[in-house]
Amino acid sequence: MLAHLLPQARSVRYTRAGEGALGPELGKPFFEEPWEALLDAVEAARKDGLPILATGSLYLVGALRGRLTP
């Protein structure tokens, strides 16, 4: 799925998806905390009025969703 989405992305942020997961070797910009990556994406998207798509492991997306929804 990511292979189809990545070429269409205006920008990408990389973050660690749980303990022992890959780190900065994934790419740049790299954020140690998923929440920091999401905040950075939200700030950039707000300027352009663009949507944000969070992909990755269930751990990663679940961690972000848990902070966004009550």
TIBA-141362 format. One record per atom (N, C-alpha, C): residue number from 1; residue in three letters; atom name; x, y, z. Coordinates in nm, 2 decimals, padded with zeros to 4 digits, m for minus. Layout:
REC;NUM;ALA;CA;X;Y;Z $
...
This chain:
REC;1;MET;N;00.08;m00.12;00.00 $
REC;1;MET;CA;00.00;00.00;00.00 $
REC;1;MET;C;00.09;00.13;00.00 $
REC;2;LEU;N;00.19;00.13;00.08 $
REC;2;LEU;CA;00.27;00.24;00.09 $
REC;2;LEU;C;00.34;00.27;m00.04 $
REC;3;ALA;N;00.38;00.17;m00.11 $
REC;3;ALA;CA;00.45;00.19;m00.24 $
REC;3;ALA;C;00.36;00.27;m00.34 $
REC;4;HIS;N;00.23;00.26;m00.32 $
REC;4;HIS;CA;00.14;00.34;m00.41 $
REC;4;HIS;C;00.12;00.48;m00.35 $
REC;5;LEU;N;00.12;00.49;m00.22 $
REC;5;LEU;CA;00.09;00.62;m00.16 $
REC;5;LEU;C;00.21;00.72;m00.16 $
REC;6;LEU;N;00.33;00.66;m00.14 $
REC;6;LEU;CA;00.45;00.74;m00.12 $
REC;6;LEU;C;00.48;00.83;m00.24 $
REC;7;PRO;N;00.47;00.79;m00.36 $
REC;7;PRO;CA;00.50;00.88;m00.47 $
REC;7;PRO;C;00.40;01.00;m00.48 $
REC;8;GLN;N;00.28;00.99;m00.42 $
REC;8;GLN;CA;00.18;01.09;m00.43 $
REC;8;GLN;C;00.20;01.19;m00.31 $
REC;9;ALA;N;00.28;01.16;m00.21 $
REC;9;ALA;CA;00.29;01.24;m00.09 $
REC;9;ALA;C;00.37;01.37;m00.12 $
REC;10;ARG;N;00.32;01.48;m00.07 $
REC;10;ARG;CA;00.39;01.61;m00.08 $
REC;10;ARG;C;00.51;01.61;00.02 $
REC;11;SER;N;00.49;01.55;00.14 $
REC;11;SER;CA;00.60;01.54;00.23 $
REC;11;SER;C;00.57;01.41;00.32 $
REC;12;VAL;N;00.68;01.36;00.38 $
REC;12;VAL;CA;00.67;01.24;00.46 $
REC;12;VAL;C;00.75;01.27;00.59 $
REC;13;ARG;N;00.70;01.21;00.70 $
REC;13;ARG;CA;00.77;01.21;00.83 $
REC;13;ARG;C;00.79;01.07;00.87 $
REC;14;TYR;N;00.91;01.04;00.93 $
REC;14;TYR;CA;00.94;00.91;00.97 $
REC;14;TYR;C;00.95;00.91;01.13 $
REC;15;THR;N;00.90;00.80;01.19 $
REC;15;THR;CA;00.91;00.79;01.33 $
REC;15;THR;C;00.92;00.64;01.37 $
REC;16;ARG;N;00.96;00.62;01.50 $
REC;16;ARG;CA;00.98;00.49;01.55 $
REC;16;ARG;C;00.84;00.43;01.58 $
REC;17;ALA;N;00.82;00.31;01.55 $
REC;17;ALA;CA;00.69;00.24;01.58 $
REC;17;ALA;C;00.71;00.13;01.68 $
REC;18;GLY;N;00.74;00.17;01.80 $
REC;18;GLY;CA;00.75;00.08;01.91 $
REC;18;GLY;C;00.90;00.05;01.95 $
REC;19;GLU;N;00.92;m00.01;02.07 $
REC;19;GLU;CA;01.05;m00.04;02.12 $
REC;19;GLU;C;01.12;m00.14;02.02 $
REC;20;GLY;N;01.24;m00.12;01.99 $
REC;20;GLY;CA;01.32;m00.21;01.91 $
REC;20;GLY;C;01.30;m00.19;01.76 $
REC;21;ALA;N;01.21;m00.10;01.72 $
REC;21;ALA;CA;01.18;m00.07;01.58 $
REC;21;ALA;C;01.30;00.01;01.52 $
REC;22;LEU;N;01.30;00.01;01.39 $
REC;22;LEU;CA;01.40;00.09;01.32 $
REC;22;LEU;C;01.39;00.24;01.36 $
REC;23;GLY;N;01.50;00.31;01.34 $
REC;23;GLY;CA;01.51;00.45;01.38 $
REC;23;GLY;C;01.54;00.54;01.26 $
REC;24;PRO;N;01.64;00.63;01.28 $
REC;24;PRO;CA;01.67;00.73;01.18 $
REC;24;PRO;C;01.71;00.67;01.04 $
REC;25;GLU;N;01.75;00.54;01.04 $
REC;25;GLU;CA;01.78;00.49;00.91 $
REC;25;GLU;C;01.66;00.47;00.82 $
REC;26;LEU;N;01.54;00.50;00.87 $
REC;26;LEU;CA;01.42;00.49;00.79 $
REC;26;LEU;C;01.42;00.61;00.69 $
REC;27;GLY;N;01.46;00.72;00.73 $
REC;27;GLY;CA;01.46;00.84;00.64 $
REC;27;GLY;C;01.46;00.97;00.72 $
REC;28;LYS;N;01.45;01.08;00.65 $
REC;28;LYS;CA;01.45;01.21;00.71 $
REC;28;LYS;C;01.33;01.29;00.65 $
REC;29;PRO;N;01.27;01.37;00.73 $
REC;29;PRO;CA;01.29;01.40;00.88 $
REC;29;PRO;C;01.25;01.28;00.96 $
REC;30;PHE;N;01.32;01.25;01.06 $
REC;30;PHE;CA;01.29;01.14;01.16 $
REC;30;PHE;C;01.26;01.20;01.29 $
REC;31;PHE;N;01.15;01.15;01.35 $
REC;31;PHE;CA;01.10;01.20;01.48 $
REC;31;PHE;C;01.10;01.08;01.58 $
REC;32;GLU;N;01.17;01.09;01.69 $
REC;32;GLU;CA;01.17;00.98;01.79 $
REC;32;GLU;C;01.03;00.95;01.84 $
REC;33;GLU;N;00.95;01.05;01.86 $
REC;33;GLU;CA;00.81;01.03;01.91 $
REC;33;GLU;C;00.71;01.05;01.80 $
REC;34;PRO;N;00.62;00.96;01.78 $
REC;34;PRO;CA;00.51;00.97;01.68 $
REC;34;PRO;C;00.43;01.10;01.69 $
REC;35;TRP;N;00.41;01.14;01.82 $
REC;35;TRP;CA;00.33;01.26;01.84 $
REC;35;TRP;C;00.39;01.38;01.78 $
REC;36;GLU;N;00.53;01.39;01.79 $
REC;36;GLU;CA;00.60;01.50;01.74 $
REC;36;GLU;C;00.59;01.50;01.59 $
REC;37;ALA;N;00.60;01.39;01.53 $
REC;37;ALA;CA;00.58;01.38;01.38 $
REC;37;ALA;C;00.44;01.42;01.34 $
REC;38;LEU;N;00.34;01.38;01.41 $
REC;38;LEU;CA;00.21;01.42;01.37 $
REC;38;LEU;C;00.19;01.57;01.39 $
REC;39;LEU;N;00.24;01.63;01.50 $
REC;39;LEU;CA;00.22;01.77;01.52 $
REC;39;LEU;C;00.29;01.85;01.41 $
REC;40;ASP;N;00.41;01.80;01.37 $
REC;40;ASP;CA;00.48;01.87;01.26 $
REC;40;ASP;C;00.40;01.86;01.13 $
REC;41;ALA;N;00.34;01.74;01.10 $
REC;41;ALA;CA;00.26;01.73;00.98 $
REC;41;ALA;C;00.14;01.81;00.98 $
REC;42;VAL;N;00.07;01.82;01.10 $
REC;42;VAL;CA;m00.05;01.90;01.11 $
REC;42;VAL;C;m00.02;02.05;01.09 $
REC;43;GLU;N;00.09;02.10;01.14 $
REC;43;GLU;CA;00.13;02.24;01.12 $
REC;43;GLU;C;00.16;02.27;00.97 $
REC;44;ALA;N;00.23;02.18;00.91 $
REC;44;ALA;CA;00.26;02.20;00.76 $
REC;44;ALA;C;00.13;02.19;00.68 $
REC;45;ALA;N;00.04;02.09;00.71 $
REC;45;ALA;CA;m00.08;02.08;00.64 $
REC;45;ALA;C;m00.18;02.19;00.66 $
REC;46;ARG;N;m00.18;02.25;00.78 $
REC;46;ARG;CA;m00.27;02.36;00.81 $
REC;46;ARG;C;m00.24;02.48;00.72 $
REC;47;LYS;N;m00.11;02.50;00.69 $
REC;47;LYS;CA;m00.07;02.61;00.61 $
REC;47;LYS;C;m00.12;02.60;00.47 $
REC;48;ASP;N;m00.13;02.48;00.42 $
REC;48;ASP;CA;m00.17;02.45;00.28 $
REC;48;ASP;C;m00.31;02.40;00.27 $
REC;49;GLY;N;m00.38;02.37;00.38 $
REC;49;GLY;CA;m00.51;02.31;00.38 $
REC;49;GLY;C;m00.52;02.17;00.32 $
REC;50;LEU;N;m00.41;02.10;00.35 $
REC;50;LEU;CA;m00.40;01.96;00.30 $
REC;50;LEU;C;m00.44;01.86;00.40 $
REC;51;PRO;N;m00.49;01.74;00.36 $
REC;51;PRO;CA;m00.52;01.63;00.46 $
REC;51;PRO;C;m00.39;01.56;00.50 $
REC;52;ILE;N;m00.40;01.49;00.61 $
REC;52;ILE;CA;m00.29;01.41;00.66 $
REC;52;ILE;C;m00.33;01.26;00.66 $
REC;53;LEU;N;m00.23;01.18;00.62 $
REC;53;LEU;CA;m00.26;01.03;00.62 $
REC;53;LEU;C;m00.15;00.97;00.71 $
REC;54;ALA;N;m00.19;00.91;00.82 $
REC;54;ALA;CA;m00.09;00.84;00.91 $
REC;54;ALA;C;m00.10;00.69;00.88 $
REC;55;THR;N;00.02;00.64;00.83 $
REC;55;THR;CA;00.02;00.49;00.80 $
REC;55;THR;C;00.13;00.43;00.89 $
REC;56;GLY;N;00.13;00.30;00.89 $
REC;56;GLY;CA;00.24;00.23;00.96 $
REC;56;GLY;C;00.17;00.12;01.04 $
REC;57;SER;N;00.24;00.09;01.15 $
REC;57;SER;CA;00.19;m00.03;01.23 $
REC;57;SER;C;00.07;00.01;01.31 $
REC;58;LEU;N;m00.01;m00.09;01.35 $
REC;58;LEU;CA;m00.12;m00.06;01.44 $
REC;58;LEU;C;m00.08;00.01;01.56 $
REC;59;TYR;N;00.04;m00.02;01.61 $
REC;59;TYR;CA;00.09;00.04;01.73 $
REC;59;TYR;C;00.10;00.19;01.71 $
REC;60;LEU;N;00.16;00.23;01.60 $
REC;60;LEU;CA;00.18;00.37;01.57 $
REC;60;LEU;C;00.05;00.45;01.55 $
REC;61;VAL;N;m00.03;00.40;01.47 $
REC;61;VAL;CA;m00.16;00.47;01.44 $
REC;61;VAL;C;m00.25;00.47;01.56 $
REC;62;GLY;N;m00.25;00.36;01.64 $
REC;62;GLY;CA;m00.33;00.35;01.76 $
REC;62;GLY;C;m00.28;00.46;01.86 $
REC;63;ALA;N;m00.15;00.47;01.87 $
REC;63;ALA;CA;m00.09;00.57;01.97 $
REC;63;ALA;C;m00.13;00.71;01.93 $
REC;64;LEU;N;m00.13;00.74;01.80 $
REC;64;LEU;CA;m00.17;00.87;01.76 $
REC;64;LEU;C;m00.32;00.90;01.78 $
REC;65;ARG;N;m00.40;00.80;01.74 $
REC;65;ARG;CA;m00.55;00.81;01.75 $
REC;65;ARG;C;m00.59;00.83;01.90 $
REC;66;GLY;N;m00.52;00.76;01.99 $
REC;66;GLY;CA;m00.55;00.77;02.13 $
REC;66;GLY;C;m00.53;00.91;02.19 $
REC;67;ARG;N;m00.44;00.98;02.13 $
REC;67;ARG;CA;m00.41;01.12;02.17 $
REC;67;ARG;C;m00.50;01.22;02.11 $
REC;68;LEU;N;m00.56;01.18;01.99 $
REC;68;LEU;CA;m00.64;01.28;01.91 $
REC;68;LEU;C;m00.79;01.27;01.95 $
REC;69;THR;N;m00.83;01.15;02.00 $
REC;69;THR;CA;m00.98;01.13;02.03 $
REC;69;THR;C;m01.00;01.11;02.17 $
REC;70;PRO;N;m01.11;01.17;02.23 $
REC;70;PRO;CA;m01.13;01.15;02.37 $
REC;70;PRO;C;m01.17;01.01;02.41 $
